[in-house]
């Protein structure tokens, strides 16, 4: 009677809804859930749209709060009453309320009528956006509830949801996109072994979505779907589809999550799966890394993708035996020296591939350490060649009066990677790789490379790339800068040199330590001091730092080298650059502390 009274008055739906909520609160004190939901279900046949929507809202609210499962007959009564109303009403708003309530009722009813309802909803013609998304959400809830009993309807539901997602992306319909992602995630979680036929289409739509404006608003849901695909779909089903989609062109920002997914997959694969598929993965990674030549060095999206590709390759390497790794490494080395130049290339082919090669080498060395050091015998010629490279000698530069900024940044980035990789090699050399022949071959080239210097603008750009490529964090660089006092900031000193100079010094220090015998140390000290006889203050500061670090490492063993060091110190103390004099005086103080002797008498 109250419903008829309030329902007859215009604009009274909110009043009616509040009345029912108040009454329901009172009834809950004296009624069991079964006694409460039975009468509510009977109201679905009232024929009053306002009353029906209010009843549906009440039922949905109470069903969501219901902790214990309702008795089977009550659950059946609620489900059949609401599903009956769904197909009787013509109001889109009421249909949406029905679907929401049905989704909540699935916790209490799992009979065959659910599959029948799913089949009916699949036949519903094109609905408006909110209703379509409600239908798709109901499909997702049904898959969660029914689990294995949902298998008969999986093909139809998957096809419907993928088709709806495709249309929604075209029309930028966010509600339908989010509903589709939810249902696809439910499908993957509960039926991951059966999604093989739909993976290629799913990945294709995922890439389109992430490359569209709608992708920004549903990124979290899209990434969550990808995570569950990697966790719940068997490797034998997932890997072929993933590699297929990765080999198709797409934006770097879109490809990165897929590459991260491949990385996670590789870490979980067993030995037999790795042995079967590792060359397919290697060929994909090298093909993707070849994209470096088509992107500017400042392209942060591609740089981020390159880091993911390198991490993916390293994960693969960690799963390989040495017998399997060797041909892979030689294949990568061969790849870096070949290739065909394309018209759209931004960077020189060999330079771009060299950047990717030494990025890989750095990360592999960090993981394998001394195990990888012997492989540097295959890299030394290439590494020395790039250290000897000068911008003016590049082929492209000959065709233009001035080389491009991208080419300069690329060359100096590559040189920085080479020096950093050699530094890692020497640091982890416990197998005697740095013997005298290697020492004599590489030391002069590293010292000579100091005579070539990047401009301040190029050095700043290379420094910005160092964090992703070398793992030198911004905080480390800031700490170095904070250590400078006010006087040092105005002086040319080692700490405010460009990163390339400091990395070269660190490389030389690690090389000297790895030499590990008096003959090598004497030769190193002599050659470094000879290199300080230049007009370039940058080279002088690096040389002073290197011999200072050698003295700090050798301590009393350095005393025998002081005699040959003193003439060079005397020259540097009279240098026209005050910063060089300050650095040299600090070196003298260190030598006096080690030797316990005043060296000023020898300077005169």
C-alpha positions in Angstrom: 0.0 0.0 0.0 2.9 2.4 0.8 4.5 1.6 -2.5 1.4 2.5 -4.4 0.9 5.7 -2.4 4.5 6.9 -2.8 4.8 5.6 -6.3 1.8 7.5 -7.5 3.3 10.8 -6.5 5.7 12.5 -8.9 9.3 12.7 -7.9 8.8 10.4 -4.9 11.3 7.6 -5.9 13.9 8.8 -3.4 11.4 9.1 -0.7 10.2 5.6 -1.4 13.7 4.2 -1.5 14.5 5.8 1.9 11.2 4.4 3.3 12.2 0.9 2.3 15.7 1.2 3.7 14.3 2.3 7.0 11.7 -0.5 7.1 14.3 -3.0 6.0 16.5 -2.0 8.9 13.7 -2.7 11.3 12.8 -6.0 9.7 16.4 -7.2 9.9 16.2 -7.1 13.7 13.3 -9.6 13.7 13.7 -11.6 10.4 16.1 -14.2 9.2 17.7 -13.5 5.7 15.4 -16.1 4.1 12.3 -14.3 5.6 13.6 -11.0 4.3 14.6 -11.9 0.7 11.5 -13.9 0.0 9.1 -11.0 0.2 11.6 -8.7 -1.6 11.8 -11.1 -4.5 8.0 -11.1 -4.8 8.0 -7.4 -5.3 9.9 -7.8 -8.6 6.5 -8.7 -10.2 4.8 -5.4 -9.0 4.9 -3.8 -12.5 6.0 -0.5 -11.0 9.4 0.6 -12.4 10.1 2.9 -9.5 9.3 0.2 -7.0 11.3 -2.4 -9.0 14.4 -0.3 -9.1 14.2 0.5 -5.4 13.7 -3.2 -4.6 16.6 -4.2 -6.8 18.9 -1.6 -5.1 17.8 -2.9 -1.7 18.4 -6.5 -2.7 21.8 -5.8 -4.3 22.9 -3.8 -1.2 21.8 -6.6 1.2 23.2 -9.4 -0.9 26.6 -7.7 -0.9 26.5 -7.5 2.9 25.2 -11.1 3.4 28.1 -13.1 4.8 26.4 -16.5 5.1 25.1 -18.3 2.0 21.3 -18.2 1.6 19.3 -21.4 1.5 19.1 -22.9 -1.9 15.4 -22.3 -2.4 15.7 -18.6 -1.4 18.7 -18.1 -3.7 16.8 -19.7 -6.6 13.8 -17.6 -5.8 15.8 -14.3 -5.9 17.8 -15.3 -9.1 14.7 -16.3 -11.0 12.6 -13.3 -9.9 15.3 -10.8 -10.9 16.2 -12.6 -14.2 12.5 -12.6 -15.1 12.3 -8.9 -14.5 15.4 -8.4 -16.7 13.6 -9.5 -19.8 10.2 -7.9 -19.0 11.3 -4.4 -18.4 12.0 -1.9 -21.3 13.9 0.6 -19.1 17.6 0.5 -19.6 18.2 1.8 -16.1 16.1 -1.1 -14.6 18.0 -3.6 -16.8 21.3 -2.3 -15.4 19.9 -2.7 -11.8 18.8 -6.2 -12.6 22.2 -7.2 -13.9 23.9 -5.7 -10.8 21.6 -7.6 -8.5 22.1 -10.8 -10.5 25.8 -10.4 -10.2 25.5 -10.2 -6.3 23.1 -13.2 -6.2 25.7 -15.5 -7.8 27.3 -15.9 -4.4 24.1 -17.7 -3.3 22.9 -19.4 -6.4 25.0 -21.5 -8.9 22.3 -23.5 -10.7 21.9 -24.3 -14.4 19.8 -21.2 -14.8 23.0 -19.1 -14.7 24.3 -20.7 -17.9 20.9 -20.4 -19.5 20.9 -16.7 -18.6 24.4 -16.2 -20.1 23.3 -17.8 -23.3 20.2 -15.5 -23.5 22.3 -12.4 -22.8 24.7 -13.4 -25.6 21.8 -13.1 -28.0 20.8 -9.6 -26.8 21.1 -7.1 -29.7 23.3 -4.1 -29.4 22.6 -2.4 -26.1 23.4 1.1 -24.9 26.8 1.6 -23.3 25.8 1.2 -19.6 23.7 -1.9 -20.2 26.4 -3.4 -22.4 29.0 -3.0 -19.7 26.6 -4.4 -17.1 26.1 -7.5 -19.2 29.8 -8.0 -19.6 30.4 -7.5 -15.9 27.8 -10.2 -15.3 29.7 -12.6 -17.6 32.8 -12.0 -15.6 31.0 -12.6 -12.3 29.5 -15.8 -13.8 33.0 -17.1 -14.8 34.2 -16.5 -11.3 31.3 -18.3 -9.6 30.8 -21.2 -12.0 34.4 -22.1 -12.5 34.6 -25.4 -14.4 30.9 -25.4 -15.0 31.3 -22.3 -17.2 33.4 -24.3 -19.8 30.5 -24.8 -22.2 30.0 -21.1 -22.6 33.6 -20.0 -22.7 34.0 -19.8 -26.5 30.9 -17.7 -26.9 31.7 -15.4 -24.0 35.3 -14.9 -25.0 34.3 -14.1 -28.6 31.6 -11.7 -27.4 33.8 -9.9 -24.9 36.7 -9.5 -27.4 34.3 -8.2 -30.0 32.8 -5.7 -27.5 36.3 -4.6 -26.4 37.3 -4.0 -30.1 34.2 -1.8 -30.7 34.6 0.0 -27.3 38.2 1.0 -28.2 37.1 2.4 -31.5 34.3 4.4 -29.8 36.4 5.2 -26.7 33.7 3.7 -24.4 35.5 3.5 -21.1 32.7 1.6 -19.2 32.6 -1.2 -21.7 36.5 -1.3 -21.9 36.7 -1.7 -18.1 34.0 -4.3 -18.0 35.7 -6.2 -20.8 39.1 -6.1 -19.1 37.4 -7.4 -15.8 35.8 -10.3 -17.6 38.9 -11.2 -19.6 40.9 -11.2 -16.3 38.2 -13.5 -14.8 38.5 -15.8 -17.8 42.3 -15.9 -17.5 42.4 -16.5 -13.8 39.9 -19.3 -13.7 40.4 -20.9 -17.2 44.0 -19.9 -18.1 44.6 -23.3 -19.8 41.8 -22.7 -22.2 42.5 -19.2 -23.5 45.1 -20.3 -26.1 42.8 -19.7 -29.1 42.1 -16.1 -28.0 45.5 -14.9 -26.9 46.6 -13.5 -30.2 43.4 -11.4 -30.5 43.7 -10.4 -26.8 47.3 -9.2 -27.2 46.4 -7.4 -30.5 43.5 -5.5 -28.7 45.7 -4.9 -25.7 48.3 -3.1 -27.8 45.6 -1.0 -29.6 44.1 -0.1 -26.2 47.4 0.9 -24.7 48.3 3.0 -27.7 44.9 4.9 -27.6 43.7 7.7 -25.3 41.4 5.3 -23.5 44.4 3.3 -22.5 45.5 6.2 -20.1 42.2 5.8 -18.2 42.3 2.0 -17.9 46.0 1.4 -17.7 45.9 -0.2 -14.2 43.2 -2.7 -15.3 45.1 -3.5 -18.6 48.4 -4.1 -16.7 46.6 -6.2 -14.1 45.2 -8.4 -17.0 48.7 -8.8 -18.4 50.0 -9.8 -15.0 47.4 -12.6 -14.7 48.0 -13.8 -18.2 51.7 -14.3 -17.3 50.8 -16.1 -14.0 47.8 -18.2 -15.0 48.4 -19.2 -18.6 50.8 -22.2 -19.2 54.1 -21.3 -20.8 53.6 -23.7 -23.7 50.4 -21.8 -24.6 51.5 -18.3 -23.8 55.1 -18.1 -25.2 54.3 -18.6 -28.9 51.4 -16.1 -28.9 53.5 -13.6 -26.9 56.5 -13.8 -29.3 54.1 -13.5 -32.3 52.6 -10.3 -31.0 56.0 -8.9 -29.9 57.4 -9.4 -33.4 54.7 -7.1 -34.8 55.5 -3.3 -34.8 54.2 -1.2 -31.9 55.2 1.9 -29.9 58.0 1.4 -27.4 55.8 2.4 -24.5 53.2 -0.3 -25.5 55.9 -3.0 -26.1 57.6 -2.5 -22.7 55.0 -4.2 -20.5 54.9 -7.1 -22.9 58.7 -7.4 -22.7 58.5 -7.3 -18.9 56.0 -10.0 -19.2 58.4 -12.1 -21.3 61.1 -11.5 -18.7 58.9 -12.8 -15.9 58.0 -15.8 -18.1 61.6 -16.6 -18.7 62.4 -16.6 -15.0 59.7 -19.3 -14.4 60.6 -21.5 -17.4 62.2 -24.9 -16.8 65.4 -26.0 -18.6 63.7 -28.0 -21.3 61.4 -25.0 -22.2 64.4 -22.7 -22.3 66.4 -25.1 -24.5 63.5 -25.4 -26.9 62.7 -21.7 -27.2 65.9 -19.7 -26.4 66.9 -18.9 -30.0 63.4 -17.6 -30.7 63.7 -15.3 -27.7 67.3 -14.2 -28.7 66.2 -13.4 -32.3 63.3 -11.3 -31.0 65.4 -9.4 -28.5 68.1 -8.6 -31.1 65.4 -7.5 -33.6 63.9 -5.2 -31.0 67.2 -3.8 -30.0 67.9 -3.0 -33.6 65.3 -0.3 -33.2 67.9 1.8 -31.4 69.1 3.2 -34.8 65.6 4.5 -35.5 65.3 6.5 -32.3 67.1 9.5 -30.9 69.2 9.0 -27.9 67.0 11.4 -25.9 63.9 9.2 -26.6 63.1 8.1 -23.0 60.4 5.6 -24.1 62.8 3.7 -26.3 65.5 3.8 -23.7 63.1 2.3 -21.1 62.2 -0.4 -23.6 65.9 -1.1 -24.3 66.5 -1.6 -20.6 63.6 -4.1 -20.4 65.0 -5.9 -23.5 68.4 -6.2 -21.9 66.9 -7.4 -18.6 64.9 -10.0 -20.6 68.1 -11.2 -22.3 70.0 -11.4 -19.1 67.2 -13.5 -17.5 67.5 -15.9 -20.5 71.3 -16.1 -20.1 70.9 -17.0 -16.4 68.9 -20.0 -17.5 71.4 -21.3 -20.1 74.3 -23.7 -19.6 77.7 -22.6 -20.7 77.5 -24.9 -23.8 74.3 -23.2 -24.8 75.4 -19.6 -23.9 78.6 -19.6 -26.0 76.8 -19.8 -29.5 74.3 -17.3 -28.3 77.1 -14.8 -27.3 78.9 -15.3 -30.6 75.6 -14.8 -32.5 75.1 -11.5 -30.7 78.7 -10.4 -31.4 78.2 -11.3 -35.1 74.9 -9.4 -35.2 76.6 -6.2 -33.8 79.0 -6.0 -36.8 76.5 -6.7 -39.6 73.2 -5.3 -40.9 71.7 -3.2 -43.7 71.4 0.5 -43.5 67.8 1.8 -43.8 66.6 5.2 -45.0 64.8 6.0 -41.7 67.9 5.4 -39.5 68.6 8.2 -37.1 71.9 6.7 -36.0 74.7 4.9 -37.7 73.9 1.2 -37.9 77.1 -0.1 -36.3 77.1 2.6 -33.6 73.5 1.8 -32.6 74.2 -1.9 -32.5 77.4 -1.2 -30.5 75.4 0.6 -27.9 73.0 -2.3 -27.5 75.9 -4.8 -27.5 77.8 -3.1 -24.7 74.6 -2.5 -22.7 74.1 -6.3 -22.8 77.7 -6.9 -21.9 77.6 -4.6 -18.8 74.4 -6.3 -17.5 75.7 -9.9 -18.2 79.0 -9.1 -16.5 77.2 -7.8 -13.4 75.4 -11.1 -13.2 78.0 -13.7 -14.2 81.1 -11.7 -12.9 84.3 -13.8 -13.3 82.5 -16.4 -15.3 82.0 -13.9 -18.1 85.5 -12.3 -18.0 87.1 -14.8 -20.4 84.5 -13.8 -23.1 86.1 -10.3 -23.2 88.8 -11.7 -25.5 86.1 -11.6 -28.2 85.3 -8.0 -27.3 88.6 -6.3 -26.9 89.2 -5.5 -30.5 85.7 -4.0 -30.8 86.1 -2.1 -27.6 89.4 -0.6 -28.5 88.1 0.3 -31.9 85.3 2.4 -30.4 87.7 4.1 -27.9 89.9 5.1 -30.9 86.9 6.3 -32.8 86.6 10.1 -33.4 83.4 11.9 -34.4 85.2 13.5 -37.4 86.1 10.1 -38.7 82.6 8.7 -38.9 81.2 8.0 -42.4 78.2 10.2 -42.0 80.2 13.1 -40.7 82.2 13.1 -43.9 79.1 13.9 -45.8 78.2 16.9 -43.6 80.3 19.7 -42.4 78.9 19.3 -38.8 77.9 16.0 -37.2 74.4 15.8 -35.7 73.9 16.1 -31.9 72.4 12.6 -31.9 75.4 11.1 -33.5 77.7 12.8 -31.0 75.6 11.7 -28.0 75.5 8.2 -29.4 79.2 8.0 -29.9 80.0 9.2 -26.4 77.3 7.0 -24.9 78.9 4.1 -26.6 82.4 5.1 -25.4 81.1 5.4 -21.9 79.6 1.9 -22.1 82.8 0.5 -23.4 84.8 2.0 -20.6 82.3 0.9 -18.0 82.2 -2.7 -19.4 86.0 -2.9 -19.3 85.9 -1.6 -15.7 83.5 -4.5 -14.8 85.8 -6.9 -16.6 88.9 -5.8 -14.6 87.0 -5.6 -11.4 85.7 -9.2 -11.6 88.9 -10.6 -13.1 90.0 -13.5 -10.8 91.0 -15.7 -13.7 94.2 -13.9 -14.8 92.6 -12.3 -17.9 94.5 -9.0 -17.4 97.9 -10.5 -18.1 100.8 -8.4 -19.5 99.9 -8.7 -23.2 96.4 -7.5 -22.6 97.8 -4.8 -20.4 100.2 -3.5 -23.1 97.5 -3.7 -25.8 94.7 -1.9 -23.9 96.3 0.6 -21.6 97.7 3.0 -24.3 94.3 3.1 -26.0 92.4 3.9 -22.8 94.9 6.7 -22.0 94.9 8.1 -25.5 91.0 8.2 -25.4 91.3 10.8 -22.7 92.6 13.3 -25.3 89.2 13.3 -27.0 86.7 15.2 -24.9 82.9 15.7 -25.3 81.5 19.2 -25.2 79.7 20.3 -22.0 76.3 20.0 -23.7 77.0 16.5 -25.0 78.5 15.5 -21.7 75.4 16.6 -19.9 73.2 14.5 -22.2 75.4 11.4 -21.8 75.4 11.9 -18.1 71.6 11.9 -18.1 71.6 8.5 -19.9 74.1 7.0 -17.5 71.5 6.0 -14.9 69.6 3.6 -17.2 72.6 2.3 -19.1 75.2 2.0 -16.4 73.3 2.0 -13.2 75.0 5.2 -11.9 72.1 6.7 -10.0 71.4 10.4 -9.8 71.9 10.3 -6.0 75.5 9.1 -6.5 76.3 11.9 -8.9 74.7 14.5 -6.5 76.7 13.2 -3.6 79.9 13.7 -5.6 78.8 17.3 -6.4 77.9 18.0 -2.7 81.3 17.0 -1.6 82.9 19.9 -3.4 83.5 22.9 -1.3 83.0 26.5 -2.5 86.6 26.8 -3.6 86.7 23.5 -5.6 83.5 24.5 -7.5 85.5 27.2 -9.2 88.5 25.0 -9.9 89.0 22.3 -12.5 89.2 19.3 -10.2 88.7 15.5 -10.6 85.3 15.5 -8.9 83.7 18.0 -11.3 85.0 16.4 -14.4 82.6 14.8 -16.9 81.4 11.3 -16.2 83.4 9.9 -19.1 86.6 11.1 -17.5 85.7 9.7 -14.1 84.6 6.3 -15.5 87.9 6.1 -17.5 89.9 6.8 -14.3 87.9 4.1 -12.4 88.5 1.7 -15.3 92.3 2.4 -15.2 92.3 1.8 -11.4 90.5 -1.5 -11.7 92.9 -2.5 -14.5 96.0 -1.7 -12.4 94.6 -3.8 -9.4 93.8 -6.7 -11.7 97.4 -6.7 -13.1 98.5 -8.0 -9.7 102.3 -7.9 -10.1 105.1 -5.5 -9.6 106.0 -5.4 -13.3 102.5 -4.4 -14.3 102.3 -1.8 -11.6 105.6 -0.2 -12.5 104.6 -0.1 -16.2 101.2 1.3 -15.3 102.6 4.1 -13.1 105.1 5.0 -15.8 102.7 5.2 -18.7 100.0 7.1 -16.7 102.6 9.7 -15.6 103.9 10.0 -19.2 100.3 10.7 -20.3 100.1 13.6 -17.9 102.6 15.5 -20.1 99.9 17.3 -22.1 98.3 20.7 -22.3 94.9 19.2 -21.4 94.1 19.7 -17.7 91.3 17.1 -17.9 93.9 14.4 -18.8 96.3 15.7 -16.1 93.6 15.4 -13.4 92.7 11.9 -14.4 96.3 10.8 -14.4 97.0 12.3 -11.0 93.9 10.5 -9.7 95.0 7.2 -11.2 98.5 7.2 -9.7 97.1 8.5 -6.4 94.6 5.5 -6.2 97.4 3.1 -7.1 99.5 4.5 -4.3 96.6 4.2 -1.9 96.1 0.6 -3.0 99.8 -0.4 -2.8 100.7 1.6 0.3 104.3 0.7 1.3 104.8 -1.2 -2.0 104.5 2.1 -3.8 107.6 3.5 -2.2 109.8 1.8 -4.8 107.9 3.8 -7.5 108.3 7.2 -5.8 111.7 7.9 -7.3 110.4 7.8 -10.9 107.2 9.6 -9.9 108.9 12.7 -8.3 110.0 14.4 -11.6 106.5 14.3 -12.9 105.2 15.7 -9.6 107.6 18.6 -9.8 106.3 19.5 -13.3 102.7 19.2 -12.2 103.3 21.4 -9.2 104.2 24.2 -11.5 101.3 23.7 -13.9 99.5 26.9 -15.0 96.1 25.4 -13.9 95.7 26.0 -10.2 93.3 23.0 -9.9 96.1 20.7 -11.2 98.5 22.1 -8.6 95.9 21.5 -5.8 95.4 17.9 -6.9 99.1 17.3 -7.1 99.8 18.7 -3.7 97.1 16.3 -2.3 98.9 13.5 -4.0 102.3 14.6 -2.5 100.7 14.6 1.0 99.5 11.0 0.5 103.0 9.9 -0.7 104.6 11.6 2.4 102.1 9.8 4.7 102.9 6.5 3.0 106.7 6.9 2.9 107.0 8.9 6.2 109.5 11.2 4.4 109.4 14.9 3.4 109.4 14.9 -0.5 109.9 18.7 -0.9 113.7 18.2 -0.8 113.5 16.1 -3.9 111.2 18.5 -5.7 113.9 21.2 -5.7 
